[in-house]
Amino acid sequence: MTHFVRRHMLAQSCLGFTGLANALYQQRAVAEPPRPELIPQVWDMTPKSAAAPPQANAMISLFMQGGPSHIDLFDPKPELTRLHMQTYGGTIKYDNAGEASSRLFGTPWRFRKHGQCGMDLSEPAAALGAVADDLCMIRSMHTGVNNHGESIKAMNTGRQLPGRPALGSWLTFGLGSHNSRLPGFMVLTDPSGLPVLGVENWQNGWLPSLYQGTVVRPQEPRILNLDPPPALAGARQQQLLGYLRKLNSDLEQRFPAETDLNARMQSYELAEGMQHAAREALDITQETQATQRMYGLEDDTTKEYGTRCLIARRLIERGVRFVQLHTGNQQWDHHGGIVKALPNVCRRTIPTAAALVADLKQRGMLDSTIVHWGGEMGRLPVIQNEKNIGRDHNTYGFSQWVAGGGFRGGCIHGETDEIGHRAVTDVVNHYDWHATLLYLLGLSDQQVAFTRPGGSNSLLDGQPGSVVAAILRNPPPAPAAES
């Protein structure tokens, strides 16, 4: 048997050394991972310059998880009232076919016009009448995905896919924070429990963990571990933190590309600052009695949600960029018993939402702060559950309102069809909503893009989001007509 070694193979190969080198190069090109950035990126919460002059610099989102019934609150439908309890011959997109009915259900509540703008609000929503001229009512919202989780993701992360960063994470990633001693993105949860999807509502996704929402608990202590252990309080803590800073500084110089290390160091710095700043920001006893009454803190019905609305204002006032208040799991999901359940949740939340808008305005903060009120869907115009009447999900046409931050006050935008099922005029998709927010905050979609090994992702993520110019005080200039 002939002993065949590598020298023989190379000598007899028609490719020779050139072929071998080429083959090895191609193999390496396929297997070699992308080269790292020559200049390491550093993630922090320092204020960032917007791509364009912003009209707003902060946002409060009052997220009504479960799906408030637009046709019972904000979108009167005389034809639906006329056809009450009659069978509907058109097409309805049901979510729960087992309890579905084709019988129309007109609203049990009367609508009345409010403010100089004549905004229609039903009896359960009448408390908003005091600020109607500051509200922009969007009646033509649309996501088109009927399940709670998927529609929440569309409204809160940009797409119906799991694992994406929340809206507050995107905005703090793009803008940073005005206060280094408080988180840029803070979440106030409901005492009855977490909303659908739980902590996914404020996750940072693939963005650095620095941009994850910080939870403010619904009861005291609202943030845990603000007080150091007695053995480490005072000078001892300062000595320990000083030594930790020195160690971290040395590590940062040795490993400048370690972004996780950088984020961890910043979390330590933030935690130290929060020991003082968070305690002060959450202390509503500093507010006047008149302000506390304004937020309904003397009424057991409104006290809890009013407290969170007041805390939200105090956080924004102190430089927090994005605050989101969540209602508990399915509090607006009225598949049955809507006649009693809807007024109950309205009494708890709507007067204090109106107080928040009024308070921001009287303090000169409303023009620079976006206030959002809405959920992930509305409700159908037909009966669900004949024995205990409710309404099924509807993501094809629903309402939400916004105020301040560059939105037109006293504005009513878009329409649903004659029974309130589908948005038919000036439809606002979730990606149009996000494009509009970015515009008001002075951000471009590219500015909130994050590069990952598989490519770049952003809030809009390639979706055709259009700024809704009709609802803005200062809309972008119309594109020049082609000659």
C-alpha positions in Angstrom: 0.0 0.0 0.0 1.4 3.4 -1.0 1.8 5.8 1.9 0.1 9.0 0.8 1.0 12.1 2.8 0.0 15.7 2.5 3.0 16.5 0.3 1.8 14.0 -2.3 -1.7 15.4 -2.2 -0.5 19.0 -2.7 1.9 18.0 -5.4 -0.7 16.0 -7.4 -3.6 18.5 -6.9 -4.5 20.5 -9.9 -5.3 23.3 -7.5 -2.0 23.3 -5.8 -1.4 25.8 -3.0 -3.6 28.5 -4.7 -6.6 26.2 -4.7 -6.0 25.2 -1.1 -5.7 28.8 0.1 -8.8 29.7 -1.8 -10.8 26.8 -0.3 -9.6 27.7 3.2 -10.4 31.4 2.7 -14.0 30.5 1.6 -14.4 28.2 4.5 -13.2 30.9 6.9 -15.5 33.5 5.3 -18.5 31.3 5.9 -17.6 30.4 9.4 -16.1 33.6 10.7 -18.6 35.7 12.8 -19.1 39.4 12.1 -16.2 41.5 13.2 -16.8 43.6 16.3 -17.1 47.4 16.1 -13.7 49.1 16.2 -15.2 51.7 18.5 -17.2 50.1 21.4 -20.7 51.5 21.9 -21.6 52.8 25.3 -25.2 52.7 26.5 -26.3 55.2 29.1 -29.3 57.4 30.1 -27.7 60.8 29.4 -30.1 63.1 27.5 -29.8 62.5 23.7 -30.3 65.2 21.0 -33.4 64.6 19.0 -33.2 64.4 15.2 -35.6 67.3 14.9 -36.9 70.0 17.3 -39.3 68.1 19.6 -42.8 69.3 20.5 -42.9 67.0 23.5 -40.2 65.7 25.9 -42.1 63.2 28.0 -45.1 60.9 27.9 -47.6 59.4 30.4 -49.5 56.4 29.1 -52.7 55.4 31.0 -53.0 51.9 29.5 -56.5 50.5 30.0 -55.8 46.8 29.5 -58.7 44.7 28.3 -60.4 46.9 25.7 -62.7 49.8 26.8 -65.9 49.8 24.8 -65.6 52.8 22.5 -69.3 52.7 21.4 -70.3 53.0 25.1 -67.9 55.8 25.9 -66.6 57.9 23.1 -68.2 57.0 19.7 -72.0 57.5 19.6 -73.9 55.5 17.0 -77.5 56.5 16.5 -78.0 53.8 14.0 -76.9 51.2 16.5 -79.3 52.6 19.0 -82.1 52.5 16.4 -81.4 48.9 15.6 -81.1 47.8 19.2 -81.8 44.1 19.7 -82.3 43.5 16.0 -80.4 40.9 14.0 -77.5 42.3 12.0 -77.2 41.0 8.5 -73.7 42.1 7.8 -70.3 40.5 8.6 -69.0 40.5 12.1 -65.5 39.4 13.0 -66.1 37.4 16.2 -63.3 36.3 18.6 -65.4 34.0 20.8 -67.7 32.2 18.3 -69.2 30.0 21.0 -70.9 32.9 22.8 -71.4 35.0 19.7 -74.7 36.6 18.7 -75.8 38.6 15.7 -78.1 40.7 17.7 -77.1 44.4 17.9 -76.8 46.0 21.4 -77.2 49.8 21.5 -75.5 51.6 24.4 -77.5 51.9 27.6 -76.0 55.3 28.3 -76.8 58.7 26.9 -74.2 60.8 25.1 -73.9 64.5 25.6 -71.6 67.1 24.0 -68.9 68.7 26.1 -66.6 71.7 25.8 -66.5 74.3 23.0 -65.5 71.6 20.6 -68.7 69.7 21.3 -67.0 66.4 22.0 -69.5 63.5 22.5 -69.0 61.7 25.8 -71.3 59.1 27.4 -72.5 59.2 31.0 -69.7 57.0 32.4 -67.1 59.1 30.7 -68.7 62.5 31.5 -65.9 63.5 33.9 -63.7 64.1 30.9 -66.0 66.9 29.9 -64.0 69.3 32.0 -61.0 68.8 29.8 -62.7 68.0 26.5 -61.1 71.0 24.8 -57.7 69.7 25.6 -58.4 66.2 24.3 -57.7 64.7 20.9 -60.2 61.8 20.4 -59.1 59.3 17.8 -62.1 57.1 16.8 -60.4 55.1 14.1 -57.7 53.0 15.8 -56.9 49.7 14.2 -54.6 46.8 14.9 -56.6 44.0 13.2 -55.5 41.2 15.7 -58.3 40.2 18.0 -56.4 38.5 20.9 -55.3 40.6 23.8 -51.7 39.6 23.8 -51.1 40.2 20.1 -52.9 43.5 20.1 -51.0 44.7 23.2 -47.8 43.8 21.5 -48.8 45.8 18.4 -49.8 48.9 20.5 -46.9 48.6 22.9 -44.0 47.2 21.0 -44.7 47.9 17.3 -45.4 44.4 16.1 -47.4 41.3 17.2 -44.2 39.3 17.8 -42.9 38.3 21.2 -39.6 39.5 22.7 -39.6 43.1 21.3 -38.8 46.2 23.4 -41.7 48.1 24.9 -42.5 51.6 23.8 -41.0 53.1 26.9 -37.8 51.2 26.2 -37.6 52.5 22.7 -38.2 56.1 23.7 -35.6 56.1 26.5 -33.2 54.4 24.2 -33.6 57.2 21.7 -33.8 60.1 24.2 -32.2 59.1 27.5 -33.5 60.7 30.7 -33.4 64.2 32.3 -32.7 62.8 35.8 -29.7 60.6 36.5 -31.1 59.7 39.9 -34.3 58.2 38.6 -35.0 55.6 35.9 -36.1 57.0 32.6 -38.9 54.5 32.2 -41.2 53.8 35.2 -44.3 51.6 35.4 -47.0 51.9 38.0 -48.9 48.6 38.4 -52.4 47.9 39.7 -53.0 46.4 43.1 -55.4 43.8 41.6 -52.5 42.2 39.6 -50.4 42.5 36.5 -52.0 43.0 33.1 -52.1 40.4 30.3 -48.5 39.5 29.3 -47.2 40.6 32.8 -43.7 42.0 32.8 -43.5 41.7 29.0 -45.4 45.0 28.9 -42.2 46.8 30.1 -39.5 44.6 28.9 -36.4 45.9 27.1 -36.3 43.1 24.6 -33.0 43.1 22.8 -32.1 46.6 23.9 -29.6 46.9 26.8 -31.1 46.1 30.2 -30.7 49.8 31.2 -33.8 50.6 29.1 -36.2 48.1 30.9 -39.1 49.7 32.8 -38.7 50.0 36.6 -41.8 48.9 38.5 -43.3 51.1 41.2 -45.4 48.9 43.4 -49.1 49.7 44.1 -48.5 49.6 47.8 -45.9 50.7 50.3 -43.0 50.3 50.0 -43.5 51.2 46.4 -39.8 50.5 45.6 -38.1 47.9 47.7 -34.7 48.3 49.4 -34.4 52.0 49.1 -33.0 52.1 52.7 -29.5 50.5 53.2 -29.0 48.0 56.0 -28.2 49.9 59.3 -24.7 48.5 59.3 -24.0 50.1 56.0 -25.8 53.4 56.4 -24.2 56.8 56.2 -20.4 57.1 55.9 -19.9 53.3 55.6 -22.1 53.1 52.6 -20.2 56.1 51.0 -16.9 54.4 51.6 -18.1 51.1 50.1 -19.6 52.9 47.1 -16.4 54.9 46.6 -14.3 51.7 46.6 -16.8 50.1 44.2 -16.5 53.0 41.8 -12.7 52.7 41.8 -13.0 48.9 41.0 -15.5 49.6 38.3 -13.4 52.4 36.8 -10.4 50.1 36.6 -12.5 47.4 35.0 -14.0 49.8 32.5 -10.5 50.8 31.3 -9.4 47.2 31.0 -12.6 46.0 29.2 -14.1 49.0 27.4 -16.2 46.8 25.0 -18.1 45.0 27.9 -21.5 46.7 27.6 -23.0 44.4 30.3 -20.3 45.6 32.7 -21.1 49.2 31.8 -24.8 48.7 32.3 -24.2 47.1 35.7 -22.0 50.0 36.9 -24.7 52.4 35.9 -27.3 50.4 37.7 -25.3 50.8 40.9 -25.0 54.5 40.4 -28.7 54.8 39.7 -29.6 52.7 42.8 -27.6 55.1 45.0 -29.3 58.1 43.5 -32.8 56.5 43.9 -32.3 56.1 47.7 -33.0 59.8 47.9 -34.6 60.9 44.7 -37.2 58.1 44.5 -38.3 58.5 48.1 -38.9 62.2 47.5 -40.7 61.7 44.2 -43.1 59.2 45.6 -44.0 61.2 48.7 -47.3 62.7 47.8 -47.8 64.1 51.3 -45.8 67.1 50.0 -48.7 68.0 47.7 -51.3 70.5 48.9 -54.7 69.4 50.2 -56.3 71.0 47.1 -54.2 69.0 44.8 -54.9 65.8 46.7 -58.6 66.5 46.5 -58.3 67.3 42.8 -57.0 63.7 42.2 -59.8 62.2 44.3 -57.6 61.0 47.2 -60.4 61.7 49.7 -62.7 59.3 47.8 -62.2 55.6 48.4 -63.3 54.9 44.8 -60.7 57.1 43.1 -58.0 57.2 45.8 -55.8 54.3 44.5 -55.8 55.3 40.8 -55.6 59.0 41.7 -52.5 58.4 43.8 -50.8 56.7 40.8 -51.8 59.6 38.5 -50.4 62.1 40.9 -47.2 60.0 41.3 -46.9 60.0 37.5 -47.1 63.8 37.4 -44.4 64.0 40.1 -42.1 61.6 38.2 -42.5 63.5 34.9 -42.0 66.8 36.8 -38.6 65.4 38.0 -37.3 64.4 34.6 -38.5 60.8 34.1 -39.1 60.4 30.3 -41.9 57.8 30.1 -44.4 56.7 32.8 -47.0 54.0 32.2 -49.9 53.2 34.4 -51.5 49.8 34.0 -55.0 48.7 35.0 -55.2 45.1 36.4 -55.7 42.0 34.3 -58.8 42.3 32.1 -60.6 45.1 34.1 -62.0 46.4 30.8 -62.6 43.0 29.2 -66.4 43.0 29.5 -67.5 39.8 27.8 -70.4 39.8 30.3 -72.1 42.1 32.8 -71.0 45.2 30.9 -74.0 47.3 32.2 -72.6 47.2 35.8 -68.9 46.6 35.2 -68.2 49.4 32.7 -69.5 52.3 35.0 -67.6 50.8 37.9 -64.1 50.9 36.2 -64.9 54.3 34.7 -65.7 55.8 38.2 -62.3 54.5 39.4 -60.2 55.8 36.6 -61.7 58.5 34.4 -62.1 61.4 36.9 -58.5 61.0 37.9 -57.3 60.9 34.3 -59.1 64.2 33.7 -57.5 65.6 36.9 -54.1 64.6 35.5 -54.7 66.6 32.3 -56.0 69.6 34.2 -53.1 69.5 36.7 -50.4 69.3 34.0 -52.1 72.2 32.2 -52.2 74.5 35.2 -48.6 73.8 35.9 -47.5 74.6 32.3 -46.5 71.0 31.7 -49.1 69.8 29.3 -47.6 71.4 26.2 -44.5 69.3 26.6 -46.1 66.1 28.0 -48.1 63.6 25.9 -50.9 62.1 27.9 -52.4 58.9 26.4 -55.5 57.0 27.5 -56.5 53.8 25.8 -56.2 50.1 25.6 -55.4 47.4 23.0 -58.9 47.1 21.5 -62.5 48.2 21.7 -65.7 46.0 21.7 -68.2 44.7 19.2 -71.7 46.2 18.6 -73.4 42.8 19.0 -74.3 40.9 22.1 -72.0 38.3 23.6 -73.5 36.1 26.4 -77.3 36.6 26.1 -77.8 35.7 29.8 -75.4 38.3 31.1 -74.9 40.8 28.2 -71.4 41.8 27.3 -69.3 42.6 24.2 -66.6 40.6 22.4 -63.2 42.0 21.3 -62.9 44.5 18.4 -59.5 45.6 17.1 -60.9 46.7 13.7 -62.1 50.1 14.9 -61.8 51.5 18.4 -61.1 54.8 20.3 -58.3 56.3 22.4 -57.6 59.9 23.4 -54.5 61.9 23.8 -53.7 65.3 25.2 -50.8 67.8 25.2 -47.4 67.3 23.7 -48.2 68.8 20.3 -51.7 67.2 19.8 -54.6 69.4 18.8 -57.0 70.0 21.6 -60.8 69.6 21.0 -60.1 67.4 18.0 -62.1 64.4 16.9 -60.4 62.3 14.3 -61.6 59.4 12.2 -64.8 57.4 12.1 -66.1 53.8 12.4 -69.0 52.5 10.4 -72.6 53.2 11.4 -72.6 50.5 14.1 -69.0 51.0 15.3 -67.4 47.8 14.1 -64.7 48.9 11.7 -62.7 52.0 11.2 -63.7 53.5 7.8 -62.4 57.1 7.7 -58.9 58.3 8.5 -57.8 54.9 9.8 -54.9 55.1 12.4 -53.0 51.8 12.5 -50.7 51.1 15.5 -47.6 51.9 13.3 -49.1 55.3 12.4 -49.6 56.0 16.1 -46.0 55.2 16.7 -44.8 57.2 13.8 -46.7 60.2 15.2 -45.2 59.8 18.6 -41.7 59.7 17.2 -42.4 62.8 15.2 -43.6 64.7 18.3 -40.6 63.6 20.3 -38.3 64.7 17.6 -37.1 61.2 16.8 -36.6 59.5 13.4 -37.2 55.8 13.0 -33.5 55.4 12.3 -32.6 57.1 15.5 -34.3 54.4 17.5 -32.9 51.6 15.4 -30.8 49.0 17.1 -28.2 46.9 15.3 -28.3 43.2 16.0 -26.3 40.3 14.5 -29.2 39.6 12.2 -29.6 43.2 11.1 -31.2 46.4 12.4 -34.5 46.6 14.2 -36.6 49.6 15.2 -40.0 50.6 16.6 -41.6 50.8 13.1 -39.4 48.0 11.8 -40.2 48.5 8.1 -43.9 49.1 8.6 -45.4 51.9 6.6 -46.1 54.2 9.5 -47.4 57.7 8.5 -47.5 60.7 10.8 -51.2 61.6 11.4 -50.9 65.3 10.5 -54.6 66.1 11.1 -54.3 65.6 14.9 -51.2 67.8 15.4 -50.8 71.5 16.2 -47.7 71.7 14.1 -47.7 68.9 11.5 -44.8 68.1 9.3 -44.8 70.0 6.0 -46.6 68.3 3.1 -44.3 66.7 0.5 -43.7 68.9 -2.5 -45.9 68.0 -5.5 -44.0 66.5 -8.4 -43.7 68.8 -11.4 
